[in-house]
Amino acid sequence: MTKKILVLCTGNSCRSQMAEGYLRYFAGNKAEIYSAGIETHGVNPNAIAIMKEDGIDISAHTSNHIDEYSHINFDFIITVCDNANESCPIFLSKAKKFHHNFPDPAKAVGTVHEITAQFRTVRQSIKEYSQNFVAENL
C-alpha cells in the first residue's frame, strides 16, 4: 500500500517545496507526497531555480494550506521548521511525526551569490534528509 507523506512548513514556499520534490524523487511510486503550510506564501522562485540546478522540477508546485488536506489520513508528517512544528494542528490520525529544523533560505541576505549559496546549502541538507527518510521509512 502506498504511504502518504505530508511535509509541513510555515509558508509552503521553500523548504517544504524542496522536500516535496526530493521525497517524490527518492520515493518514486512508494509514496504520495504532499506539502503544505500553516500559511501560504507562494512557491519561492529561488527554490524553483535551485532545485532545477539539481534536476528536480518543482515549477508546477503550488503553495497549499494545511486545511486543504484535513481529509487525508497521512502515514507520516514531517515538519521542516520549528514554527510549523510548534503550530502544527492536531491531526486525528495514525501519522508518525518527524521534525527537522532547516534554516530558511528565503531569509538569506547578502549578494546574489551569497543568497544562492545559502539556498544550495539548505537544498543539500534537505536532499540528504529526504534520501535517508525514504531509505529508513519506506
Secondary structure per residue as TSV (DSSP state, phi and psi in degrees):
chain	resnum	aa	ss	phi	psi
A	1	M	-	360.0	136.8
A	2	T	-	-70.5	132.2
A	3	K	E	-81.9	151.4
A	4	K	E	-114.2	125.7
A	5	I	E	-122.0	131.5
A	6	L	E	-112.5	127.7
A	7	V	E	-104.4	124.9
A	8	L	E	-119.5	133.9
A	9	C	E	-141.4	-178.4
A	10	T	S	-67.0	-59.0
A	11	G	S	-110.3	-0.3
A	12	N	S	51.2	47.5
A	13	S	S	-120.6	-34.0
A	14	C	S	-123.7	-77.9
A	15	R	H	-61.4	-46.6
A	16	S	H	-67.6	-32.1
A	17	Q	H	-67.9	-42.8
A	18	M	H	-64.9	-42.6
A	19	A	H	-63.8	-40.7
A	20	E	H	-59.6	-44.4
A	21	G	H	-60.3	-47.9
A	22	Y	H	-70.2	-40.0
A	23	L	H	-62.2	-41.0
A	24	R	H	-61.1	-42.6
A	25	Y	H	-63.2	-50.4
A	26	F	H	-75.8	-32.4
A	27	A	H	-81.1	-25.2
A	28	G	G	56.7	-127.9
A	29	N	G	-91.7	11.3
A	30	K	G	-82.4	-12.0
A	31	A	E	-154.3	153.5
A	32	E	E	-101.4	125.4
A	33	I	E	-109.6	132.0
A	34	Y	E	-127.5	153.3
A	35	S	E	-136.0	150.9
A	36	A	E	-154.9	168.5
A	37	G	E	-127.4	163.8
A	38	I	S	-81.5	-8.6
A	39	E	S	-139.8	171.8
A	40	T	-	-125.0	126.3
A	41	H	-	-117.3	3.4
A	42	G	-	82.0	157.5
A	43	V	-	-79.8	126.5
A	44	N	-	-67.5	126.0
A	45	P	H	-58.9	-32.4
A	46	N	H	-67.9	-35.5
A	47	A	H	-65.7	-42.2
A	48	I	H	-60.2	-46.7
A	49	A	H	-65.4	-42.5
A	50	I	H	-70.6	-32.7
A	51	M	H	-72.2	-37.5
A	52	K	H	-60.6	-35.7
A	53	E	H	-55.1	-32.7
A	54	D	T	-100.6	13.5
A	55	G	T	82.1	13.3
A	56	I	-	-111.2	120.7
A	57	D	-	-97.0	111.2
A	58	I	-	-112.7	16.0
A	59	S	T	-64.9	-22.5
A	60	A	T	-92.2	-2.4
A	61	H	-	-64.6	152.8
A	62	T	-	-119.8	156.9
A	63	S	-	-89.5	116.4
A	64	N	-	-115.4	147.6
A	65	H	B	-89.8	143.9
A	66	I	G	-55.8	-32.4
A	67	D	G	-60.9	-25.2
A	68	E	G	-63.8	-19.7
A	69	Y	G	-112.5	14.7
A	70	S	T	-62.0	-20.7
A	71	H	T	-87.4	-5.6
A	72	I	S	-95.6	134.1
A	73	N	-	-92.6	93.5
A	74	F	-	-75.3	146.9
A	75	D	S	-86.4	-34.6
A	76	F	E	-136.4	140.0
A	77	I	E	-124.3	123.3
A	78	I	E	-113.9	117.3
A	79	T	E	-94.0	135.1
A	80	V	-	-113.0	10.7
A	81	C	S	-151.5	152.6
A	82	D	H	-61.6	-38.0
A	83	N	H	-59.9	-45.7
A	84	A	H	-65.9	-38.7
A	85	N	H	-61.8	-42.1
A	86	E	H	-75.9	-29.4
A	87	S	H	-101.0	0.5
A	88	C	-	-59.7	125.0
A	89	P	-	-64.7	156.6
A	90	I	-	-73.1	123.2
A	91	F	-	-97.9	127.1
A	92	L	-	-85.7	76.2
A	93	S	S	-150.5	175.1
A	94	K	-	-87.8	7.8
A	95	A	-	-54.1	134.4
A	96	K	E	-88.6	128.5
A	97	K	E	-98.6	140.0
A	98	F	E	-128.5	150.2
A	99	H	E	-140.6	135.0
A	100	H	-	-145.9	122.0
A	101	N	-	-87.8	103.5
A	102	F	-	-90.9	142.0
A	103	P	-	-60.8	149.5
A	104	D	-	-87.4	108.5
A	105	P	G	-68.8	-20.7
A	106	A	G	-66.7	-18.0
A	107	K	G	-94.8	2.8
A	108	A	-	-64.3	142.5
A	109	V	-	-125.2	162.4
A	110	G	S	124.3	-157.7
A	111	T	S	-73.4	166.8
A	112	V	H	-56.1	-42.0
A	113	H	H	-61.8	-43.5
A	114	E	H	-67.0	-40.1
A	115	I	H	-66.4	-43.5
A	116	T	H	-61.3	-40.6
A	117	A	H	-61.5	-39.4
A	118	Q	H	-65.2	-42.5
A	119	F	H	-60.9	-41.3
A	120	R	H	-64.6	-40.2
A	121	T	H	-62.7	-47.1
A	122	V	H	-66.2	-41.1
A	123	R	H	-57.3	-45.0
A	124	Q	H	-63.1	-41.1
A	125	S	H	-63.2	-43.1
A	126	I	H	-68.0	-38.0
A	127	K	H	-61.4	-47.7
A	128	E	H	-64.2	-42.9
A	129	Y	H	-60.8	-46.2
A	130	S	H	-63.5	-43.3
A	131	Q	H	-62.5	-44.2
A	132	N	H	-67.3	-39.5
A	133	F	H	-60.0	-46.8
A	134	V	H	-63.6	-44.3
A	135	A	H	-62.1	-36.7
A	136	E	H	-89.4	-22.3
A	137	N	H	-120.2	-12.8
A	138	L	-	-114.9	360.0
